[in-house]
């Protein structure tokens, strides 16, 4: 069995283009901004956007205005304080499929929000070299790690993955 849909030539196409902020202080409540765009060739009707953190719906129905073709807007959601670490987030525009769109499969955007514990270290890969290597040669990888946090970091290790994880190396990282 199959279902046949007739999609008009001029249709809207709603997408989520981003979520901000990408980092917050742990425990701090913030306003999350969800950026939306109509990439279609016709105006969209008003609809609802949904926002989730760690797989749990945080804002179930965020009123989303109609958008003319090519127009962008943003909506917000209040987010209670997160525990320290990385948190997967997801936003879906037209969550109830109220708008007939050119592409119904591109309405969700996934990302992460990192919650930093104030006063703690925050290690970041600053750079690495070389950017490219020649095959069948011996080479050295230099990884530059910096501490963007508010306190010193103890010695730890840095994992280097090559070939999409086919080769993993653990390298000692000194206290920073």
Secondary structure, 3 states (H helix, E strand, C coil): CCCCCCCCCCCECEEEEEEECCEEECCCCEEEEEEEEECCCCCCCCEEEEEEECCEEEEEEEEECCCCCCCEEEEEEEECCCCCEEEEEEEEECCCCCCCECCCCCCEEEEEEEEECCCCCCEEEEEEECCCCCCCCCCCCEEEEEECCCCCCCCEEEEEEECCCCEEEEEEECCC
